[in-house]
Amino acid sequence: MTAEEILNAPYYRIYEGLGAQLTHEDGVAGVRFSVWAPNAKTVQLMGDFNAWDSGNHAMQGLGDSGVWSLFVPGLGEGTLYKYIIHDAHGAQTEKADPMAFASELRPRTASKVWDINKYAWNDSDWMHERRHYNWLNEPISVYEMHPGSWKRILEEDNRPLSYMELAEGLIPYVKDMGFTHIELMPVSEHPFDGSWGYQCLGYFAPTSRFGSPDDFKGFVDACHQAGIGVIIDWVPAHFPEDPHGLAEFDGSKLYEHADPRKGKHMDWGTLIFNFGRDEVKHFLYSSAMIWADIYHVDGLRVDAVASMLYLDYSREEGQWEPNIHGGRENLEAIDFLKHFNELMHREYPGLMTFAEESTSFPGVSRPTYTGGLGFSLKWNMGWMNDILNYIEHTPIHRCFHHNMLTFSLTYAFSENFILPFSHDEVVHEKGAMLAKMPGDRWQQFANLRLLYAYLFLHPGKKLLFMGNEFGQWTEWNHDRGLDWQVLMGDEHEKLRQMVAALNHLYVAEGALHQLDFDAEGFYWLDHDDKHNSVISFVRTSSDRDDYLVCALNFTPVPRDDYRIALPEEGEYTVVFNSDAEHWGGNNAGQQEALRAEKQPLHAQPCSANVLLPPLGALVLRKA
């Protein structure tokens, strides 16, 4: 690989030139090491091939590019290495390769040479079909999970599963549960387990905690062959200050912003990328690209987008400086996010990008050519906060908070929303989902069944964090596996089966997913019965004659002969009842077919009496 080839790699695929490239030069096999360190005085290479003595492996600067490079013959995959950076001030630091394709298992920090092109994929059908998918009109139900704590092998010192063990156990489980996608919390290499991967340094390397890069590819490949998409969390907002990492990489503020008002994260003690520097943006674009190009992932969920958008995020007055227009928006980060989305959608049709964004910033999931940020979907944090706040109230008080049930529909179609019950809601003393529910044990399970029913019936794609589906009582702990033993209890197993049934209903019924982002796919039957804490609405598919009627009772009082508005005359049958006995309920609401009469109600031409189960949801279909 020549210097020209190194420097001419596309700006969004610089991993094709930088890093440790297995290659042949003058007919000799070896590794070409290249690293960007424009302010270094000298750069040397050390590794297990020279007994970690850098004296004989000085790297050469490639003109004024800021890139240092060296070819070492005879080296191959698995070689461990680091760079010794001598800065202009005389200081010397050991650095891992920012472009490394693999790394040592923490707490060791060396980079590892790896051939990222040798894996033989078997997912061509999936990848071809994905290009033609319009996911916005398709069912998306995401199982969010942390690879290190889904299950643990207690007999082997409580070790986490490997990528291949996850493939063997997780994929059939997710398939049986009816989820369409798995979302992995960050698998980019990171030094500290307690960050859950959100403070990463290896932006081009799957973490070695669970196996090799090829093992991770095998996991993605197996998911695709099973018809399951793979989303990964990606963190371009910030990075930690570990001395072997990106911080002051060549003795200068190279990757981070030099201005502490822009370069230091106040909440997390991390550093913020300099989004105004082209080389830094190219580094991040290329990181996103490698996950799509080399690892075949189907989506990137961008973490902490809100912290990127605003200069005053978590800062007091005097700790930030307005932009050139006098506003609080971070214009450089906004431009970065727009171009990131344009690149990903252009290069990989069918790939999705997700924004974890909690503010009212406009157009997050709208195309950039209309002024939006260009994300495929945005997490609906407003709905999530409102519904959790509502459901934690005792039922007798819910009538005073009825707007929390309905307010989300005033903005539900302003963005392409995904509804998240994520890991953030079951940590840091927030309580597990089941433990949040008020009432006695029966009411807690009934409330959770009702809550999950609302998740799947409300417009928007779906996300549920692991363990939520069977209602473990304890908060998630990244150092231990889920409480699978609770499934020996009948209530938990029935809850799990109900979530699976909801998933399968959601996937099968176009009315529940085809028009998630179109107001034509939803209309209220009654949103104002706060005295009974009841709501009812219709979901329709692209065929207006294909619809489902949804009625939810948020009190433990059975509503016998409750009059519900209906769109047309005829018989309606119950297709889902969260109070069914086989889900752990009492079978209230399991009535015979309902006859809608021509008796107008709530602007609808027909209505019928229905038995609404306590803390229950019914879904009706016209026979």
VOGU-3710 file (C-alpha; in Angstrom, 3 decimals, decimal comma):
1> mtaeeilnap> 0,000/0,000/0,000  1,569/3,213/-1,137  1,471/6,577/0,611  -0,803/7,796/-2,158  -3,243/4,927/-1,558  -3,268/5,620/2,168  -4,062/9,287/1,705  -6,572/8,780/-1,102  -9,015/6,579/0,820  -12,521/8,146/0,672
11> yyriyeglga> -13,052/10,556/3,556  -15,956/8,412/4,809  -13,914/5,198/4,607  -10,506/6,200/5,941  -10,249/2,743/7,531  -9,266/1,572/4,048  -5,992/3,503/4,391  -5,240/4,178/8,051  -4,810/1,695/10,875  -3,033/-1,637/10,544
21> qlthedgvag> -3,494/-2,915/6,993  -2,477/-6,469/6,067  -0,864/-6,085/2,670  1,986/-6,994/0,331  4,690/-4,536/-0,639  7,299/-5,454/-3,242  6,018/-9,007/-3,071  6,537/-9,259/0,701  3,637/-9,893/3,095  3,356/-7,755/6,182
31> vrfsvwapna> 1,443/-4,944/7,853  1,356/-1,274/6,933  0,755/0,835/10,086  -0,540/4,374/9,540  -1,724/6,896/12,090  -2,812/10,531/11,985  -0,783/12,609/14,472  -0,077/15,964/12,797  1,410/17,665/15,861  3,728/14,840/16,887
41> ktvqlmgdfn> 7,486/15,409/16,710  8,109/11,715/16,049  6,048/8,525/16,168  7,407/5,049/16,864  5,831/1,612/16,698  6,143/-1,060/19,335  4,523/-4,434/19,839  4,920/-8,077/20,656  7,027/-8,411/17,495  9,828/-6,215/18,919
51> awdsgnhamq> 9,483/-7,031/22,618  7,660/-3,713/23,067  10,823/-1,800/22,215  10,117/0,983/19,774  13,738/1,846/19,112  13,969/0,048/15,777  10,564/1,004/14,369  10,454/4,752/13,757  7,552/5,785/11,523  7,886/8,199/8,603
61> glgdsgvwsl> 5,772/11,272/8,054  3,900/11,363/4,759  4,543/14,900/3,567  2,430/17,522/5,289  -0,575/15,196/5,695  0,020/14,638/9,395  0,023/10,875/8,760  2,870/8,686/10,005  3,400/5,302/8,384  5,602/2,216/8,464
71> fvpglgegtl> 5,550/-1,172/6,714  6,784/-4,091/8,799  7,316/-7,311/6,844  6,413/-10,733/8,188  3,666/-9,649/10,568  0,168/-11,121/10,462  -3,219/-11,231/12,098  -3,159/-11,149/15,882  -0,050/-8,965/16,173  -0,291/-6,634/19,176
81> ykyiihdahg> 0,954/-3,061/18,845  0,891/0,510/20,141  2,253/3,866/19,058  4,774/5,929/20,997  3,959/9,598/20,423  6,674/12,181/21,074  5,039/15,591/21,141  6,491/19,020/20,511  6,899/19,634/24,245  9,129/16,605/24,778
91> aqtekadpma> 6,473/14,441/26,403  6,106/10,789/25,409  2,863/8,776/25,578  1,775/5,275/24,620  -1,359/5,262/22,499  -3,622/2,583/21,131  -4,476/2,893/17,455  -7,622/5,043/16,996  -8,313/3,032/13,823  -7,630/-0,407/15,311
101> faselrprta> -9,881/-3,199/14,028  -9,396/-5,263/17,193  -8,042/-4,785/20,701  -6,726/-6,709/23,647  -9,188/-7,729/26,344  -9,431/-5,042/28,996  -7,721/-4,040/31,228  -4,934/-4,495/28,646  -5,004/-1,762/26,037  -2,904/-2,778/23,033
111> skvwdinkya> -4,359/-2,769/19,544  -4,477/-5,957/17,497  -3,939/-6,509/13,782  -6,986/-8,101/12,171  -8,090/-8,996/8,661  -11,570/-7,504/8,520  -12,206/-8,701/4,967  -11,784/-12,463/5,287  -15,156/-13,450/6,760  -17,457/-15,311/4,329
121> wndsdwmher> -20,968/-13,912/4,749  -24,146/-15,931/4,233  -26,718/-13,136/4,430  -26,894/-12,038/0,788  -30,669/-12,566/0,607  -31,248/-10,371/3,659  -28,889/-7,648/2,463  -30,483/-7,608/-0,994  -34,026/-7,451/0,354  -33,127/-4,768/2,893
131> rhynwlnepi> -32,262/-2,356/0,085  -35,885/-2,423/-1,067  -37,547/-2,140/2,350  -39,392/0,962/3,429  -39,060/0,340/7,130  -41,341/3,244/7,983  -44,300/1,203/6,742  -43,068/-2,073/8,208  -43,280/-3,456/11,753  -40,253/-2,547/13,873
141> svyemhpgsw> -40,213/-4,090/17,325  -36,803/-3,823/18,946  -35,383/-5,990/21,724  -32,764/-3,752/23,348  -30,091/-5,721/25,138  -26,717/-5,528/26,840  -24,559/-8,393/25,539  -22,666/-8,752/28,802  -25,672/-9,301/31,060  -28,425/-11,042/29,112
151> krileednrp> -27,224/-14,324/30,560  -24,141/-15,264/32,560  -22,417/-18,602/33,075  -22,373/-18,798/36,872  -20,406/-22,042/36,869  -17,586/-20,334/34,983  -16,916/-17,409/37,293  -20,074/-15,582/36,225  -18,680/-14,927/32,758  -20,817/-13,326/30,032
161> lsymelaegl> -21,783/-15,184/26,890  -19,612/-14,933/23,807  -20,922/-13,560/20,526  -21,457/-17,089/19,264  -23,157/-18,221/22,474  -25,440/-15,214/22,177  -26,254/-16,271/18,628  -27,176/-19,758/19,837  -29,410/-18,592/22,690  -30,587/-15,063/21,948
171> ipyvkdmgft> -31,670/-15,462/18,328  -34,187/-18,293/18,850  -35,520/-16,481/21,922  -36,025/-13,202/20,055  -37,530/-15,055/17,109  -40,005/-16,854/19,382  -40,860/-13,565/21,093  -41,721/-11,978/17,747  -39,264/-9,071/17,862  -38,089/-7,884/14,457
181> hielmpvseh> -34,761/-6,362/15,548  -32,127/-6,703/18,238  -30,477/-3,505/19,468  -27,111/-3,964/21,123  -25,912/-1,423/23,617  -22,495/-0,236/22,382  -20,211/-3,012/21,202  -17,431/-0,605/20,200  -14,338/-1,307/22,283  -14,439/0,514/25,618
191> pfdgswgyqc> -12,209/0,417/28,698  -14,767/0,559/31,542  -17,542/-2,013/31,969  -19,524/0,391/34,131  -20,015/2,764/31,197  -22,107/0,019/29,499  -20,136/0,843/26,354  -21,216/4,478/26,165  -17,653/5,693/26,832  -15,872/4,041/23,960
201> lgyfaptsrf> -12,421/4,446/22,468  -12,298/1,728/19,808  -14,637/3,239/17,228  -13,661/0,639/14,612  -13,412/-2,487/16,760  -16,077/-4,765/18,265  -15,237/-5,279/21,918  -13,023/-8,272/22,609  -15,065/-9,054/25,747  -17,242/-11,434/23,774
211> gspddfkgfv> -14,912/-12,656/21,032  -13,176/-11,621/17,830  -14,397/-9,316/15,042  -15,239/-12,428/13,031  -17,280/-13,758/15,943  -19,297/-10,547/15,941  -19,825/-10,897/12,199  -21,004/-14,457/12,827  -23,576/-13,143/15,290  -24,917/-10,558/12,810
221> dachqagigv> -24,879/-13,150/10,031  -26,897/-15,599/12,130  -29,418/-12,875/12,983  -29,917/-12,060/9,319  -30,331/-15,694/8,361  -33,045/-15,911/11,015  -34,786/-12,816/9,620  -33,768/-10,521/12,493  -32,234/-7,081/11,993  -29,324/-5,797/14,086
231> iidwvpahfp> -29,064/-2,248/15,438  -26,083/-1,030/17,444  -25,726/1,974/19,707  -23,129/4,413/18,386  -21,653/7,252/20,443  -20,202/10,194/18,488  -21,080/12,686/21,219  -18,129/12,171/23,552  -15,242/9,916/24,597  -13,350/9,197/27,851
241> edphglaefd> -10,001/10,624/28,897  -8,144/7,306/29,354  -4,451/8,000/28,643  -4,105/5,304/25,961  -7,017/6,734/23,985  -7,932/9,778/21,924  -7,395/12,467/24,550  -4,524/14,810/23,560  -3,518/12,124/21,108  -0,450/13,840/19,676
251> gsklyehadp> 0,105/16,222/22,574  -2,565/18,597/21,294  -6,344/18,830/21,419  -6,597/16,736/18,282  -9,948/14,948/18,476  -11,494/16,988/21,280  -12,498/20,634/21,111  -9,818/22,880/22,589  -12,361/25,315/24,051  -13,524/23,802/27,373
261> rkgkhmdwgt> -16,916/25,431/26,822  -17,306/23,059/23,889  -14,829/20,308/24,693  -15,738/19,021/28,148  -18,894/17,149/29,074  -20,126/18,505/32,388  -22,246/15,489/33,357  -20,021/12,599/32,352  -16,483/13,947/32,745  -15,754/13,070/29,133
271> lifnfgrdev> -14,427/14,974/26,138  -16,489/16,259/23,218  -15,378/15,791/19,633  -14,422/18,876/17,647  -17,210/18,736/15,067  -15,748/21,721/13,250  -12,603/19,829/12,234  -12,804/17,914/8,956  -10,425/15,145/9,996  -12,457/14,470/13,150
281> khflyssami> -15,695/14,347/11,189  -14,088/11,971/8,687  -12,994/9,752/11,578  -16,588/9,558/12,844  -18,177/9,144/9,407  -15,795/6,271/8,759  -16,639/4,685/12,096  -20,318/4,696/11,175  -19,501/3,320/7,744  -17,407/0,404/8,984
291> wadiyhvdgl> -20,306/-0,934/11,051  -22,545/-0,873/7,988  -19,959/-1,892/5,413  -17,822/-4,474/7,186  -20,234/-5,665/9,906  -23,549/-5,482/7,981  -25,505/-3,820/10,794  -28,986/-2,628/9,862  -29,188/0,460/12,012  -27,256/2,898/14,177
301> rvdavasmly> -28,896/4,397/17,222  -27,033/7,632/17,962  -26,719/8,180/21,690  -27,064/11,522/23,481  -28,083/13,559/20,428  -29,544/16,298/22,639  -26,113/16,893/24,167  -24,726/17,428/20,677  -27,375/19,867/19,495  -27,087/22,536/22,196
311> ldysreegqw> -24,068/24,524/23,320  -25,644/25,080/26,746  -26,464/21,434/27,396  -25,963/20,875/31,168  -24,091/24,170/31,408  -24,751/27,184/33,583  -24,663/30,764/32,390  -21,081/31,723/31,622  -20,069/28,129/30,840  -21,027/28,339/27,175
321> epnihggren> -20,713/30,729/24,268  -23,524/31,449/21,776  -23,102/30,528/18,122  -22,415/33,108/15,411  -26,124/33,938/15,252  -26,393/34,423/19,000  -28,273/31,156/19,526  -27,668/28,083/21,646  -27,606/25,565/18,791  -24,313/23,811/18,072
331> leaidflkhf> -24,174/24,520/14,346  -21,081/22,373/13,751  -22,632/19,323/15,400  -25,889/19,866/13,529  -24,047/19,930/10,209  -22,174/16,791/11,225  -25,395/14,920/12,023  -27,030/15,982/8,783  -24,105/14,801/6,687  -23,866/11,564/8,692
341> nelmhreypg> -27,481/10,762/7,877  -27,109/11,709/4,223  -24,082/9,438/3,899  -25,655/6,447/5,602  -28,904/6,623/3,655  -27,101/7,191/0,352  -24,545/4,436/0,778  -26,796/1,864/2,458  -30,435/1,961/1,330  -32,607/0,249/3,912
351> lmtfaeests> -30,279/1,047/6,822  -31,938/3,028/9,611  -30,604/5,722/11,897  -32,187/6,423/15,284  -31,850/9,535/17,413  -31,966/9,368/21,187  -33,132/12,960/21,437  -35,231/14,285/24,286  -35,882/17,910/23,353  -38,303/19,649/21,008
361> fpgvsrptyt> -35,634/20,267/18,376  -37,619/20,368/15,114  -37,299/17,925/12,239  -35,037/15,323/13,826  -36,518/12,593/11,609  -37,225/14,792/8,611  -35,064/14,841/5,442  -32,148/17,232/5,366  -33,427/18,782/2,141  -36,426/20,061/4,120
371> gglgfslkwn> -34,194/21,383/6,912  -34,349/18,274/9,108  -31,509/16,285/10,656  -32,243/13,275/8,437  -32,672/10,504/11,033  -35,005/7,633/10,174  -36,624/7,605/13,607  -36,564/9,514/16,878  -37,058/8,097/20,363  -40,332/9,422/21,801
381> mgwmndilny> -39,087/10,346/25,245  -42,098/12,567/25,889  -44,553/9,694/25,537  -42,356/7,429/27,614  -42,039/9,936/30,466  -45,753/10,770/30,437  -47,028/7,198/30,394  -44,638/6,035/33,117  -45,590/8,999/35,259  -49,256/8,226/34,663
391> iehtpihrcf> -49,102/4,480/35,303  -47,219/4,959/38,588  -50,174/6,883/40,010  -52,656/4,775/41,934  -55,742/4,210/39,743  -57,988/6,334/41,956  -55,823/9,363/41,164  -55,382/8,699/37,429  -58,482/10,699/36,557  -56,558/13,829/37,583
401> hhnmltfslt> -53,728/13,028/35,138  -55,741/11,855/32,141  -53,982/14,236/29,761  -50,788/12,214/30,219  -52,519/9,368/28,382  -53,633/11,467/25,472  -51,205/14,384/25,082  -48,760/12,372/22,950  -51,318/12,214/20,144  -51,099/15,984/19,709
411> yafsenfilp> -47,558/15,534/18,332  -47,389/11,809/17,463  -47,074/12,488/13,746  -44,656/15,412/13,899  -41,718/12,965/13,825  -41,123/9,328/12,962  -41,244/8,076/16,540  -40,160/4,878/18,212  -41,643/4,274/21,675  -38,868/3,218/24,085
421> fshdevvhek> -39,028/1,395/27,377  -35,248/1,305/27,470  -32,461/0,401/29,880  -32,450/3,982/31,197  -35,838/3,386/32,841  -34,733/0,387/34,942  -31,477/1,625/36,520  -30,265/4,189/39,063  -33,049/3,493/41,569  -35,842/4,070/39,061
431> gamlakmpgd> -37,073/0,560/39,761  -37,798/-2,353/37,451  -40,864/-2,022/35,225  -42,950/-4,391/37,345  -41,795/-2,759/40,578  -42,996/0,645/39,310  -46,576/-0,596/39,090  -48,915/0,353/41,972  -51,293/-1,932/43,838  -51,163/-5,487/45,086
441> rwqqfanlrl> -49,348/-8,221/43,184  -52,273/-8,962/40,859  -52,695/-5,263/40,061  -48,990/-4,843/39,403  -49,040/-7,551/36,745  -52,324/-6,261/35,308  -50,973/-2,702/35,137  -47,858/-3,919/33,330  -49,888/-5,976/30,871  -52,018/-2,901/30,199
451> lyaylflhpg> -48,959/-0,681/29,803  -47,403/-3,037/27,255  -50,694/-3,246/25,393  -50,722/0,549/25,095  -47,119/0,433/23,828  -48,104/-1,874/20,975  -51,396/-0,134/20,156  -50,122/3,469/20,217  -48,756/4,854/16,907  -44,988/4,465/16,619
461> kkllfmgnef> -42,421/1,690/16,374  -41,606/-0,286/19,538  -38,614/-0,877/21,824  -38,448/-2,986/24,972  -35,339/-3,566/27,077  -34,373/-7,114/27,988  -35,987/-8,429/31,164  -38,935/-6,086/30,780  -40,729/-8,696/28,723  -41,085/-11,090/31,655
471> gqwtewnhdr> -41,240/-8,574/34,466  -38,189/-9,154/36,609  -38,547/-7,424/39,962  -35,000/-6,082/40,311  -33,296/-3,271/38,456  -30,944/-4,205/35,651  -27,344/-4,775/36,779  -24,651/-4,930/34,098  -22,537/-7,248/36,261  -25,087/-10,073/36,450
481> gldwqvlmgd> -27,493/-11,900/34,215  -31,224/-11,292/34,068  -33,442/-12,926/36,686  -34,438/-15,809/34,426  -35,393/-17,883/37,461  -38,583/-15,834/37,895  -39,960/-17,534/34,789  -40,502/-20,573/36,963  -43,350/-18,493/38,360  -46,542/-18,739/36,365
491> eheklrqmva> -47,247/-14,989/36,371  -43,928/-14,071/34,774  -44,147/-16,764/32,123  -47,673/-15,673/31,208  -46,518/-12,052/30,969  -43,704/-13,131/28,646  -46,163/-15,045/26,491  -48,449/-12,017/26,325  -45,612/-9,796/25,090  -44,875/-12,397/22,428
501> alnhlyvaeg> -48,568/-12,402/21,449  -48,547/-8,600/21,204  -45,474/-8,725/18,988  -47,060/-11,278/16,678  -50,305/-9,281/16,552  -48,366/-6,109/15,781  -46,418/-7,763/12,955  -49,475/-9,471/11,477  -51,829/-6,485/11,524  -51,121/-3,736/9,019
511> alhqldfdae> -53,422/-1,480/11,018  -50,866/-1,486/13,835  -47,797/-0,558/11,793  -48,419/0,624/8,232  -49,418/4,205/9,075  -47,431/4,756/12,255  -46,337/8,198/11,045  -49,514/9,289/9,275  -52,463/10,867/11,067  -54,726/8,985/8,647
521> gfywldhddk> -53,862/5,803/10,523  -55,330/6,890/13,874  -58,448/8,532/15,209  -59,997/8,846/18,621  -63,304/7,299/19,520  -63,202/8,818/23,000  -60,203/10,501/24,583  -62,065/12,445/27,271  -63,516/9,884/29,695  -61,218/10,873/32,524
531> hnsvisfvrt> -63,808/9,955/35,180  -63,520/6,284/34,211  -59,884/6,514/33,052  -60,881/4,903/29,758  -59,638/5,707/26,265  -60,719/4,223/22,943  -59,403/4,742/19,429  -59,081/3,211/15,973  -55,910/2,156/14,159  -56,176/1,665/10,399
541> ssdrddylvc> -53,928/0,263/7,709  -53,376/1,843/4,315  -56,730/0,246/3,470  -59,213/2,312/5,482  -61,575/-0,672/5,639  -58,887/-2,612/7,515  -59,006/-1,310/11,059  -58,839/-2,330/14,712  -60,752/-0,803/17,610  -58,758/-0,396/20,831
551> alnftpvprd> -60,260/0,267/24,270  -58,191/0,542/27,467  -59,413/0,756/31,062  -56,826/2,134/33,469  -58,746/1,363/36,671  -59,211/-1,955/38,510  -63,004/-1,576/38,125  -64,620/-3,806/35,472  -66,717/-1,608/33,168  -69,803/-3,710/32,474
561> dyrialpeeg> -72,068/-2,468/29,668  -69,638/0,329/28,867  -70,879/2,104/25,753  -68,185/2,435/23,117  -68,409/4,328/19,833  -67,809/2,309/16,671  -67,270/3,342/13,068  -69,846/1,080/11,440  -72,682/-1,345/12,046  -72,118/-5,089/12,368
571> eytvvfnsda> -70,403/-7,681/14,538  -67,058/-7,097/16,244  -64,922/-9,841/17,767  -62,213/-9,637/20,430  -58,806/-10,357/18,893  -56,766/-9,442/21,988  -57,593/-9,134/25,672  -54,819/-8,328/28,136  -57,012/-9,777/30,910  -57,237/-13,192/29,264
581> ehwggnnagq> -56,662/-16,065/31,656  -53,740/-17,406/29,657  -51,931/-14,079/30,188  -52,565/-14,178/33,948  -55,848/-12,261/33,974  -59,409/-13,126/35,015  -60,966/-13,490/31,561  -63,112/-10,393/31,971  -63,818/-8,995/28,553  -63,867/-12,415/26,878
591> qealraekqp> -67,367/-11,711/25,607  -69,146/-13,082/22,596  -69,164/-11,052/19,405  -70,447/-7,504/19,900  -73,259/-6,128/17,786  -72,769/-2,474/16,821  -76,081/-0,668/16,502  -76,916/2,484/14,617  -76,797/4,581/17,732  -74,456/7,549/17,237
601> lhaqpcsanv> -71,835/8,260/19,888  -68,802/10,570/19,936  -69,232/11,588/16,278  -69,397/7,933/15,207  -72,548/6,512/13,566  -72,679/3,359/15,711  -71,984/2,073/19,206  -72,188/-1,041/21,337  -72,050/-2,134/24,966  -68,838/-3,846/25,930
611> llpplgalvl> -67,372/-5,346/29,091  -64,047/-3,597/29,677  -61,775/-5,696/31,887  -60,169/-4,145/34,983  -56,732/-2,695/34,214  -57,184/-4,189/30,791  -57,022/-3,560/27,070  -59,303/-4,936/24,374  -58,670/-5,019/20,636  -61,740/-5,549/18,439
621> rka> -62,096/-6,331/14,765  -65,188/-6,081/12,632  -66,216/-9,599/11,627
//
